């Protein structure tokens, strides 16, 4: 008499989600070691900060730059699919999280903070709180999850809508942010400052 082997449970997904959690934890700890504040220096936590050039921007759970991080998720999903063709969903999400966490650490370094102050409309930018930075990574992951499930046309349409809405409301978006960080255009800076 032989016993049938118990069905094997796929734990690879759990492993990669643990990796994602570890990457996020390393991001948070690194920012703490770099001296970033845990929350807004105002001492409160808001669900959404509506001000753009205010001390509360990039300090709370979400702000007008949250759509940019969701779009990061869309783009990183595409990149991870291209790089990890045979990889599973968890591996791709881990890669996207690693890229976003690396960006968050770079974005909150003195060299990038100074660049934002000098080349973009973010004159008084002090960098993100740890809470905001961690939420930026979470929003990227939500964008990644959306892109993995939604039709391509809907993901593209949503990205365009996010870019148009933020351009209209705050005169900034992911495209303008990258442009002004890499190749500042005085006419764009003047238009943004006119808000």
Secondary structure, DSSP 8 states (H G I E B T S, - for coil): -----------HHHHHHHHHHHHHHHHHHHHHHTT--SS-TTS---S-B--SSSTTTTTSS-BTTHHHHHHHHHHHHHHHHHH-TT--HHHHHHHHHHHHHHHHHHHTSHHHHHHHHHHSS-TT-----HHHHHHHHHHHHHHHHHHHHS-HHHHHHHHHHHHHHHHHHHS--HHHHHHHHHS--HHHHHHHHT-
